[in-house]
Amino acid sequence: MEFNINYTKHINSKIIVERDCRKLLKSLLKESNYYKISVLVDKNVKDIWLNSADDFFEINKDYQLIEVKEGEAAKSLECYSKIIKELLDFGLERDSLLIAIGGGALCDLAGFVASTFMRGIDLFLIPTTLIAQADAAIGGKNGINFVSKNIIGTFYLPKLVLIDPIFLETLSDIEFINGLGEVLKYLVIEGKELPILFKENLDRIKTRNNDVLLKVLQLSVKTKANLVEEDLEEKNKRMILNFGHTIGHAIEAVSNYNVKHGIAVAYGLIVESFIANRILNFPIEDVSFIMNLIHRLNFDFNFDYEVNELLNYVMLDKKRRKGNLLMALPRKMGEFVIEEIDEDVIKVAIDEAKRVVLNA
């Protein structure tokens, strides 16, 4: 399945979601006119895929391979500066290409590098984790962490995203669950086919059935691509994609990023569903459905926090307008509104989740 995000007639992003689509890379590069190519990759992906018998990564042009740190540790000013220097030393120019092969954090970093190096060079993304395939590689939001998550960043669409579910076969169990946290966000946003797919195929999803996972990815990507095309720079409708993330990002920050993003987002979905129930009458049966799925998917919320400390991080969230915190919240499955949320309402929900979910 192929999607196109057209921001303007001059700026568009092609996304291909198919088994074995990684193999398109070789022919696309062979036919391209890029002067030089730089490739960002983390060690795990390099060891498993770039050093394997799989020949999808054969490049017949002048290229460099840059190994970066894994996870959120890569999204720092230090790593960014180091990469920019290596690109300059290699002689990369504006008619060159940056490729990133890896997880969500690497996609975020690569997008920021590509958008700022010489005011912008072409970018290809090959996401290799579920969280990257379903979300991080789609839509052109990127950034690095400074004080809080993604405080420094740009909007910059990759020219091409190749989403091949074969990469999910080598994920650890924790990374697979991590990705499902982000997918569950789309289940509530899409609100039609994805909830049914999860109801009818939960065991097949847990065992990574190829056909079901491909359908999950295609529906998730389609949902995000449609929202991004309407609102690339998150002026309004794209904010729906932040469901679960205001609380999720705060959980990550409180834990010093020891809690994985998707795990934090899954917890955030619960807290923000509580808020939606309180102020928008989001049906309690839908809140229970979300909580039950998270339980049956074996999410391990092995963390704790002080309510006021978490609230302080929540109020630092960048999704503010004139000092007021905005949240995208469901009125019902598949129907969202953007609301200004009072700090006291957030505190009550955070405290309720701590008691109900963490039993603390």
C-alpha positions in Angstrom: 0.0 0.0 0.0 1.3 3.4 -0.9 0.5 6.8 0.6 1.5 10.3 -0.4 1.6 13.4 1.9 1.3 16.5 -0.2 2.0 19.6 1.8 2.4 21.8 -1.3 2.8 21.0 -4.9 6.6 21.2 -4.3 6.8 19.3 -1.0 5.5 15.7 -0.8 6.4 12.5 1.0 5.9 9.0 -0.4 5.3 6.2 2.1 5.2 2.5 1.1 3.9 0.0 3.6 4.5 -3.5 2.2 6.3 -6.7 3.0 9.8 -6.7 1.4 9.6 -3.1 0.3 13.0 -2.5 1.8 14.4 -4.2 -1.3 13.3 -1.2 -3.3 16.1 0.9 -1.8 18.8 -0.7 -4.0 17.1 0.1 -7.3 16.0 3.6 -6.2 19.6 4.5 -5.3 20.9 3.1 -8.5 18.6 5.2 -10.5 19.2 8.4 -8.4 21.5 11.3 -9.1 22.6 12.0 -5.6 26.2 13.2 -5.3 26.9 11.4 -2.0 25.0 9.5 0.5 25.3 9.4 4.3 23.6 6.7 6.3 22.7 6.9 10.0 22.2 3.6 11.8 22.3 2.3 15.4 24.4 -0.7 16.4 21.6 -3.2 16.8 20.2 -2.6 13.3 23.7 -2.5 11.8 24.6 -5.9 13.4 21.3 -7.6 12.5 20.5 -6.2 9.1 23.4 -4.4 7.5 25.9 -7.2 8.3 23.5 -10.0 7.3 23.0 -11.9 4.1 20.1 -9.6 3.2 21.4 -7.5 0.4 18.8 -4.6 0.5 21.5 -2.2 1.7 23.9 -2.5 -1.3 24.8 1.0 -2.4 26.8 1.6 -5.6 27.5 5.2 -4.8 30.0 7.0 -2.6 28.6 6.7 0.9 29.5 6.9 4.6 28.0 4.9 7.5 27.6 6.8 10.8 26.7 4.7 13.8 24.7 6.6 16.4 23.6 5.9 20.0 20.5 3.9 20.6 17.2 5.4 21.8 16.7 8.9 23.3 20.4 9.2 24.1 20.9 10.0 20.4 18.6 13.0 20.5 21.1 15.5 22.0 22.9 18.6 20.9 26.2 16.7 21.3 25.2 13.9 18.9 23.7 16.3 16.5 26.9 18.4 16.4 29.0 15.3 15.9 26.9 14.1 13.0 27.0 17.5 11.3 30.8 17.5 11.5 31.0 14.0 10.0 28.8 15.1 7.1 31.0 18.1 6.4 34.2 16.0 6.7 32.7 13.5 4.2 31.9 16.3 1.8 28.2 16.1 1.7 26.5 18.8 -0.3 22.9 20.0 -0.9 22.5 17.5 -3.8 23.3 14.6 -1.4 21.0 12.2 0.5 20.7 11.3 4.1 19.3 7.8 4.9 18.2 6.7 8.4 17.7 3.0 9.2 16.5 2.4 12.8 14.0 3.2 15.4 11.9 6.2 16.3 14.5 8.3 18.1 16.9 7.9 15.1 14.1 9.0 12.8 13.5 12.1 14.9 17.2 12.9 14.9 17.7 12.2 11.2 14.8 14.5 10.3 16.4 17.3 12.3 19.8 16.8 10.8 18.4 16.7 7.2 16.3 19.8 7.7 19.1 21.9 9.1 22.2 20.7 7.2 22.8 23.3 4.5 19.1 24.4 5.0 17.8 21.0 3.9 18.8 17.9 2.1 16.8 14.9 0.9 15.9 12.3 3.5 14.9 8.6 3.2 13.7 6.8 6.3 13.6 3.0 6.8 12.0 2.5 10.2 12.8 -0.8 11.9 10.7 -0.8 15.1 7.0 -0.8 15.5 6.9 2.6 17.2 8.9 4.1 14.2 6.9 2.3 11.5 3.5 3.2 13.0 4.3 6.7 14.0 7.7 8.3 14.3 8.8 8.0 10.6 5.5 9.5 9.4 4.7 13.1 9.0 7.9 15.1 9.3 8.0 16.0 13.0 11.5 15.7 14.3 13.7 17.1 17.0 16.2 16.7 19.8 15.8 16.9 23.5 16.8 19.9 25.5 15.5 20.3 29.1 12.4 18.5 27.9 11.5 16.1 25.0 11.7 17.5 21.5 12.0 21.1 22.6 14.3 21.8 19.6 12.9 20.7 16.2 11.5 21.4 12.8 8.8 20.1 10.4 10.5 18.4 7.5 9.0 15.7 5.3 11.2 12.8 4.2 11.2 12.2 0.5 10.6 8.5 1.0 9.6 6.1 3.9 9.9 2.4 3.4 7.9 0.4 6.0 8.7 -3.3 5.9 7.1 -5.4 8.7 9.9 -8.0 8.3 12.0 -5.8 10.6 9.5 -6.5 13.4 10.5 -10.2 13.5 13.8 -9.3 15.2 12.4 -6.9 17.8 12.7 -7.8 21.5 9.4 -8.4 23.3 9.8 -5.1 25.2 10.4 -3.1 22.0 7.3 -4.7 20.4 5.1 -3.8 23.4 6.7 -0.4 23.3 5.4 0.1 19.7 2.0 -1.2 20.6 1.6 1.8 23.0 1.8 4.1 20.1 -0.5 2.0 17.9 -3.2 2.1 20.6 -3.4 5.8 20.2 -4.4 5.2 16.5 -7.0 2.7 17.7 -8.8 5.5 19.5 -8.2 8.1 16.8 -9.3 6.0 13.9 -12.1 4.5 16.0 -13.6 2.1 13.5 -11.5 -0.6 11.8 -8.6 -0.7 14.3 -10.7 -1.4 17.4 -12.4 -4.3 15.5 -9.1 -5.6 14.3 -7.7 -5.6 17.9 -10.9 -7.2 19.3 -10.8 -10.0 16.8 -7.1 -10.6 16.5 -5.5 -9.7 19.8 -3.7 -13.1 20.2 -2.5 -12.9 16.6 -1.2 -9.4 17.2 0.7 -10.6 20.3 2.3 -13.4 18.4 3.3 -11.0 15.6 1.2 -12.5 12.8 2.6 -11.0 9.6 -0.8 -10.4 7.8 -2.5 -8.8 10.8 0.5 -6.6 11.7 0.7 -5.4 8.1 -3.0 -4.4 8.3 -2.4 -2.7 11.6 0.5 -0.7 10.1 -1.4 0.3 7.0 -4.4 1.6 9.0 -2.1 3.5 11.5 -0.1 5.1 8.7 -3.2 6.0 6.7 -4.8 7.6 9.8 -1.7 9.7 10.4 -1.0 10.6 6.8 -4.5 12.0 6.4 -4.2 14.2 9.5 -0.7 15.4 8.5 -1.8 16.3 5.0 -4.5 18.5 6.4 -2.2 20.2 9.0 1.6 19.6 8.7 2.7 22.2 11.2 0.2 21.2 13.9 -1.8 24.4 13.9 -5.0 22.6 14.7 -6.2 19.1 13.6 -2.8 17.4 13.8 -2.8 18.0 17.5 -5.1 14.9 17.7 -2.0 12.8 17.3 -0.8 14.0 20.7 -3.4 12.0 22.5 -1.6 10.3 25.4 1.6 12.2 24.8 1.2 15.1 27.2 1.2 12.7 30.2 3.5 10.2 28.3 6.3 12.8 27.8 6.1 13.8 31.4 6.4 10.2 32.5 9.5 9.9 30.3 11.0 13.1 31.8 10.3 12.2 35.4 12.1 8.8 34.8 15.0 10.5 33.2 14.0 8.7 30.0 14.4 5.2 31.6 10.7 4.5 30.8 10.3 3.8 27.1 8.2 6.1 24.9 5.4 3.7 24.0 5.1 2.4 27.6 4.8 6.0 28.8 2.2 6.8 26.0 0.1 3.8 27.0 0.0 5.1 30.5 -0.8 8.6 29.2 -3.7 7.2 27.2 -5.2 6.0 30.5 -4.7 9.3 32.3 -6.0 11.4 29.4 -9.0 9.0 29.0 -9.8 9.8 32.6 -9.6 13.5 31.8 -11.8 13.0 28.7 -14.4 11.1 30.8 -14.5 13.8 33.4 -14.9 16.9 31.1 -16.2 15.4 27.8 -18.2 12.4 29.1 -16.0 10.1 27.1 -17.9 6.8 27.7 -16.6 4.8 30.7 -17.0 1.6 28.6 -14.5 3.0 26.2 -12.1 3.9 29.0 -12.5 0.3 30.3 -11.9 -1.0 26.7 -8.6 0.9 26.5 -7.5 -0.2 29.9 -8.4 -3.8 29.3 -6.4 -3.9 26.0 -3.4 -2.5 27.7 -3.7 -5.1 30.5 -4.1 -8.0 28.1 -1.1 -6.8 26.0 1.0 -7.2 29.1 2.2 -3.6 29.5 4.4 -3.4 32.6 4.1 0.0 34.3 7.1 -0.6 36.5 7.5 2.9 37.7 6.3 5.4 40.3 6.2 9.2 40.6 5.2 12.0 42.9 2.0 13.6 41.6 3.2 17.2 41.9 6.5 16.4 40.2 4.8 14.8 37.2 2.3 17.7 37.1 5.3 20.2 36.9 6.6 18.4 33.8 3.1 18.3 32.3 2.8 22.1 32.6 6.2 22.5 30.8 4.6 20.8 27.7 5.1 22.7 24.5 1.5 22.3 23.5 0.5 25.6 25.1 -1.2 28.7 23.8 -0.9 31.9 25.8 0.1 29.9 28.8 -2.8 27.5 28.7 -2.3 23.8 28.2 -4.1 22.3 25.3 -5.0 18.6 25.1 -6.5 16.6 22.2 -9.2 14.4 23.9 -11.8 11.9 22.6 -15.5 12.7 23.0 -16.0 9.2 21.6 -14.0 6.7 19.7 -12.9 8.4 16.4 -14.1 11.9 17.5 -11.7 14.3 19.1 -11.7 17.9 20.3 -8.9 20.3 21.4 -9.6 21.6 24.9 -7.9 23.9 27.3 -7.4 21.9 30.5 -7.3 23.2 34.0 -4.3 22.2 36.0 -6.5 20.9 38.9 -8.3 18.5 36.5 -5.0 17.1 35.3 -3.8 16.6 38.9 -6.9 14.7 39.8 -6.5 12.3 36.8 -2.8 11.8 37.5 -3.6 10.9 41.1 -6.5 8.6 40.1 -4.3 6.7 37.7 -1.6 6.3 40.3 -4.1 4.7 42.6 -6.0 2.6 40.1 -3.3 1.6 37.7 -0.1 1.6 39.9 -2.0 0.7 43.1 0.0 3.4 44.8 
